[in-house]
């Protein structure tokens, strides 16, 4: 069992009402910058561009994108299990966060070269998949930093702040792209928007946005600065000499170590294993809501690319405010209530979106905003629930498992979406993109049923039972 140490909660109890610090703000800036990938590339701009008729039949494009994301999910499942564990054992969480963030930045910039031509469909999908893989690997290390920043009983507020920063970053970035690159004849770079140049130049802006936003957390969470803050706050500074002296471990050995941790968790803390499984399912459904939201808005409800951007801006305003507020509700009433409430609303609104698919733009404005408002609170509460359980010294490993179980099934929502569209084409004809909604709703409903057995944590685990 890791040695007992003063908790951050004990060290800063008198600062409970002012949890916002520069390291917390810098940490949130990474989430702010992540909007460049989540909102702009994966949801509202690049995937909408890639699924448009410029690349061929829209239904086939959607299916191809789903296939590409499904393959990316399998790659994440193969790579994510050991990234957090290896980074944690080597004491290089921040280092690998920087490396993975750099790769995501490079991929985002490379999307500039994807021209609106069917020949560029699969190159675009491949880059989109690579970006997804490395973004998730970066997220493993990013989430592992959460416990360095705040008391256990303020995890909801800080986690909600991070997610809210992501939405606010999406608002600002989408607004800039809409005005300067999408809804204009001449971009801010002085070129015509023909040949997809507005979207393509927007990808360069998104790359710079993410790269610059990642710098503050890398600076503030460097080993030297993190240790200095721990000494200042009267906390134990971890001894990294043992980790630095260890020989490099093979991938096979890391997977064996991960398996021992899973077996120990199953024996000593089965409730954690069940949470990881439930969260894996519904989080994949949550990702599906945003991944396919812009596509459904355009191809089913008749939104123009400009209208998709306007909707995304409004949706991010709503989502940002709701997520930050829900973070405080998380601390007051417990993360489980936030998760269950969010999932119930998502399932109901998803079914209504399918039933009312021919209702036009007003229907999607109402239901789409409700859907957008509930994704962030569920994601944030899931992160804070797990953070409340993590034992000292095992943060990276457990958040690695969180990513492992989540991304190991990351192919489910894309596969169910694609399967539902395929079924819909055989039932209702060519214009069957809206059938994909049912696939995402099914994933959310299964996750909701599983999360019903989970209880809010009474305190954090002190021993995983693996004698590590």
SULPE-V746286 format. One record per residue. RES is the residue in one small letter. PSI is psi in degrees with one decimal (none if undefined). D_CENTER is the distance of its C-alpha to the mean C-alpha in Angstrom with 1 decimal. Layout:
res	psi	d_center
RES	PSI	D_CENTER
RES	PSI	D_CENTER
//
This chain:
res	psi	d_center
x	135.8	31.1
x	147.6	29.7
x	146.7	32.2
x	142.6	32.0
x	156.3	30.9
x	133.3	30.9
x	156.7	27.6
x	-30.4	25.9
x	-42.8	26.6
x	-37.6	30.3
x	-22.6	30.4
x	30.1	29.0
x	-37.0	30.1
x	-6.4	32.2
x	19.1	29.2
x	-36.0	27.2
x	-9.4	27.5
x	59.9	26.4
x	-17.3	23.3
x	117.3	22.1
x	171.3	23.1
x	-43.2	22.7
x	-37.6	20.5
x	-43.6	18.2
x	-43.2	18.3
x	-39.3	17.7
x	-43.3	14.7
x	-26.5	13.3
x	-29.3	14.3
x	-42.7	11.7
x	-41.0	9.1
x	-48.0	11.8
x	-26.3	12.0
x	-16.7	8.5
x	-27.4	9.6
x	-33.8	11.9
x	-49.7	9.6
x	-52.3	7.2
x	-47.0	10.3
x	-50.7	13.2
x	-52.1	12.8
x	-27.2	10.7
x	-63.7	11.9
x	-16.4	14.9
x	-65.7	17.0
x	-44.4	16.9
x	-33.8	16.3
x	-43.8	18.8
x	-44.3	21.1
x	-26.8	20.8
x	-0.3	21.6
x	169.5	24.5
x	-15.3	28.1
x	-22.0	28.6
x	7.5	27.1
x	-161.9	29.2
x	127.8	29.1
x	-39.4	26.0
x	-41.3	25.7
x	-37.1	26.1
x	-43.3	23.5
x	-42.4	20.9
x	-38.8	22.0
x	-41.7	21.8
x	-41.8	18.2
x	-42.2	17.3
x	-43.4	19.4
x	-42.2	17.7
x	-30.2	14.2
x	-44.5	15.9
x	-42.0	17.5
x	-38.0	14.4
x	-41.6	13.1
x	-40.0	16.5
x	-40.9	16.3
x	-41.7	13.1
x	-33.7	15.0
x	-30.4	18.0
x	-34.6	16.6
x	-28.9	13.9
x	-30.8	16.5
x	-4.4	18.4
x	-47.5	16.4
x	-41.7	15.7
x	-47.8	19.2
x	-39.3	21.0
x	-41.0	19.4
x	-45.7	20.4
x	-32.6	23.8
x	-7.2	24.6
x	31.4	23.4
x	37.4	21.3
x	-45.5	17.8
x	-38.3	18.0
x	-49.8	19.9
x	-29.1	17.3
x	-41.5	14.5
x	-44.0	16.9
x	-48.4	17.8
x	-37.2	14.4
x	-36.4	13.6
x	-41.0	17.1
x	-43.2	16.5
x	-42.0	13.6
x	-44.1	15.9
x	-41.5	18.8
x	-43.5	17.1
x	-43.5	16.2
x	-32.3	19.8
x	-20.9	21.2
x	-15.3	20.1
x	-30.2	23.0
x	-0.6	25.3
x	103.8	24.2
x	155.7	27.1
x	76.8	27.5
x	139.1	29.5
x	-28.9	29.1
x	-19.1	29.7
x	3.2	26.4
x	-54.2	24.3
x	-35.3	23.5
x	-39.1	23.2
x	-41.7	20.5
x	-40.1	18.7
x	-45.8	19.2
x	-38.9	17.7
x	-42.0	14.7
x	-44.2	14.3
x	-42.8	15.0
x	-42.2	12.4
x	-43.9	9.7
x	-52.0	11.5
x	-28.2	11.8
x	-40.9	8.4
x	-37.2	7.3
x	-38.4	10.7
x	-38.2	10.3
x	-31.0	7.4
x	-49.3	10.1
x	-33.9	12.6
x	-48.4	10.8
x	-32.9	10.2
x	-17.5	13.8
x	-12.5	15.2
x	-42.1	14.6
x	-12.2	17.9
x	-12.0	19.8
x	-24.6	19.4
x	156.6	20.4
x	156.9	22.6
x	-35.7	21.4
x	4.6	22.5
x	12.7	20.5
x	-37.5	17.1
x	-46.8	16.3
x	-44.0	17.4
x	-43.2	15.7
x	-42.3	12.3
x	-37.0	12.9
x	-43.7	14.2
x	-49.5	11.1
x	-40.2	9.0
x	-38.8	12.2
x	-36.0	12.7
x	-43.7	9.6
x	-41.1	11.4
x	-39.3	14.7
x	-37.4	13.9
x	-39.6	13.2
x	-52.0	16.5
x	-47.7	18.5
x	-45.3	17.3
x	-37.4	17.6
x	-44.4	21.0
x	-44.6	22.2
x	-38.9	21.4
x	-47.0	23.1
x	-43.1	26.1
x	-14.8	26.6
x	-25.1	25.5
x	-56.4	25.0
x	55.5	27.6
x	158.9	30.4
x	-24.1	33.0
x	125.4	32.8
x	166.6	29.7
x	-13.4	29.7
x	1.1	30.5
x	16.4	33.7
x	163.8	33.2
x	153.8	33.4
x	3.8	30.3
x	158.7	32.1
x	32.4	30.8
x	15.4	27.2
x	-30.2	27.7
x	-48.9	25.9
x	-42.0	22.6
x	-41.7	23.2
x	-31.2	24.1
x	-31.5	21.1
x	-32.3	19.0
x	-40.6	21.1
x	-42.9	20.3
x	-40.1	16.5
x	-45.5	17.0
x	-38.0	19.2
x	-49.7	16.9
x	-45.5	14.1
x	-44.8	16.7
x	-35.4	18.7
x	-21.6	15.9
x	-18.3	15.1
x	-45.8	18.8
x	-43.6	19.3
x	-33.8	17.2
x	-34.3	18.8
x	-49.7	22.1
x	-26.6	21.9
x	15.8	20.5
x	154.8	23.1
x	-45.2	25.2
x	-45.8	28.2
x	-37.9	26.7
x	-41.5	24.8
x	-37.8	28.0
x	-40.2	30.0
x	-39.0	28.0
x	-43.4	28.4
x	-40.3	32.1
x	-37.0	32.4
x	2.9	30.8
x	22.8	33.1
x	159.3	30.4
x	137.8	31.0
x	123.6	29.9
x	143.3	28.8
x	110.6	31.2
x	0.2	29.6
x	-37.8	32.9
x	-41.9	32.5
x	-40.9	29.1
x	-28.2	30.6
x	-13.2	33.7
x	140.2	32.1
x	156.3	32.5
x	132.4	29.5
x	139.7	28.4
x	160.7	28.1
x	-40.1	25.1
x	-43.5	27.3
x	-35.8	28.1
x	-39.9	24.5
x	-37.9	23.8
x	-40.8	26.9
x	-41.3	25.9
x	-39.6	22.6
x	-40.4	24.7
x	-38.9	27.0
x	-42.8	24.3
x	-43.4	23.1
x	-42.9	26.8
x	-41.1	27.4
x	-41.8	24.6
x	-35.8	25.9
x	-42.3	29.3
x	-28.3	28.9
x	66.4	25.7
x	-23.7	25.1
x	-30.7	23.2
x	-42.1	20.4
x	-42.1	20.4
x	-39.4	20.4
x	-43.6	17.5
x	-40.4	15.4
x	-46.2	16.8
x	-45.0	16.2
x	-35.5	12.6
x	-42.0	12.1
x	-56.0	13.7
x	-27.7	12.5
x	-32.2	8.7
x	-37.4	9.6
x	-39.7	11.6
x	-41.3	9.1
x	-37.5	7.2
x	-34.1	10.8
x	-46.0	11.8
x	-35.5	10.0
x	-41.2	10.8
x	1.7	14.3
x	-49.4	15.0
x	-36.5	16.6
x	-45.4	18.5
x	-39.3	20.0
x	-42.4	20.9
x	-50.6	22.8
x	-19.7	24.4
x	-43.4	25.1
x	3.6	25.7
x	21.9	27.2
x	139.4	25.1
x	164.0	26.1
x	-38.9	23.5
x	-41.2	24.6
x	-32.5	24.1
x	-41.6	20.6
x	-43.9	19.9
x	-45.7	21.9
x	-42.9	20.0
x	-39.0	16.6
x	-48.2	18.1
x	-42.5	19.6
x	-37.6	16.5
x	-33.8	14.5
x	-50.6	17.6
x	-48.6	17.7
x	-40.6	14.1
x	-46.9	14.3
x	-46.9	17.6
x	-41.4	16.8
x	-43.2	13.7
x	-42.9	15.9
x	-40.9	18.8
x	-26.2	17.1
x	-39.1	16.3
x	-35.2	20.0
x	-34.8	20.7
x	-47.9	18.6
x	-31.9	21.0
x	-44.6	24.0
x	-7.6	23.6
x	144.3	21.2
x	-30.0	17.5
x	-43.0	18.8
x	-37.4	20.5
x	-42.9	17.5
x	-50.5	15.5
x	-46.4	18.6
x	-41.9	19.5
x	-44.2	16.2
x	-38.6	16.3
x	-46.8	20.0
x	-40.3	19.7
x	-44.6	17.0
x	-45.6	19.4
x	-47.4	22.4
x	-35.0	21.1
x	-43.8	19.9
x	-41.5	23.4
x	-35.6	25.0
x	-40.6	23.2
x	-47.0	24.7
x	-38.9	28.1
x	28.4	28.4
x	-22.3	27.1
x	8.6	30.4
x	-5.8	30.4
x	-172.0	29.3
x	-40.5	27.1
x	-36.1	27.9
x	-45.7	26.4
x	-32.2	23.0
x	-44.1	23.1
x	-55.8	23.7
x	-36.6	21.5
x	-38.0	18.7
x	-37.7	18.5
x	-42.0	18.7
x	-45.9	15.8
x	-35.9	13.7
x	-22.1	15.0
x	-15.2	14.0
x	-49.8	10.3
x	-49.3	9.4
x	-39.5	12.2
x	-42.6	11.3
x	-47.0	7.9
x	-44.5	9.7
x	-33.1	12.8
x	-44.0	11.5
x	-42.5	10.5
x	-34.2	13.9
x	-46.1	15.8
x	-38.6	15.2
x	-30.5	15.9
x	-18.9	19.2
x	-21.3	20.2
x	129.6	19.7
x	157.1	23.1
x	135.4	24.1
x	1.2	23.7
x	17.5	21.2
x	-48.9	17.9
x	-41.4	16.6
x	-44.5	18.0
x	-40.3	16.7
x	-25.4	13.0
x	-42.0	13.8
x	-37.3	15.0
x	-45.6	12.0
x	-38.0	10.0
x	-54.9	13.3
x	-36.2	13.8
x	-52.4	10.3
x	-17.3	10.3
x	-26.1	14.1
x	19.6	14.0
x	-9.7	11.4
x	-11.1	14.5
x	-53.4	15.6
x	-47.8	14.1
x	-40.4	15.1
x	-42.6	18.3
x	-36.5	19.1
x	-50.3	18.5
x	-41.0	20.8
x	-41.5	23.3
x	-39.4	23.5
x	-41.7	24.2
x	-44.5	26.8
x	-43.5	28.4
x	-36.7	28.5
x	-33.4	30.3
x	-19.8	32.9
x	-46.6	33.3
x	-3.6	33.2
x	-162.0	33.5
x	-43.6	31.7
x	73.7	29.7
x	19.1	27.4
x	-30.4	23.9
x	-18.7	23.5
x	-24.6	24.1
x	-24.9	20.6
x	-40.3	19.6
x	-36.1	21.5
x	-43.3	19.5
x	-41.3	16.2
x	-40.3	18.3
x	-42.0	19.8
x	-43.6	16.6
x	-40.8	15.8
x	-40.2	19.4
x	-43.9	19.6
x	-39.3	16.7
x	-43.0	18.6
x	-38.1	21.8
x	-37.7	20.5
x	-14.7	19.1
x	-23.5	22.5
x	-1.2	24.0
x	141.1	21.8
x	149.7	23.4
x	139.7	22.1
x	137.4	22.7
x	-19.7	26.1
x	172.0	25.5
x	153.1	23.7
x	140.0	24.9
x	-12.5	27.5
x	124.6	28.1
x	-11.7	26.1
x	11.5	29.5
x	4.1	29.2
x	34.0	31.6
x	none	29.3
//
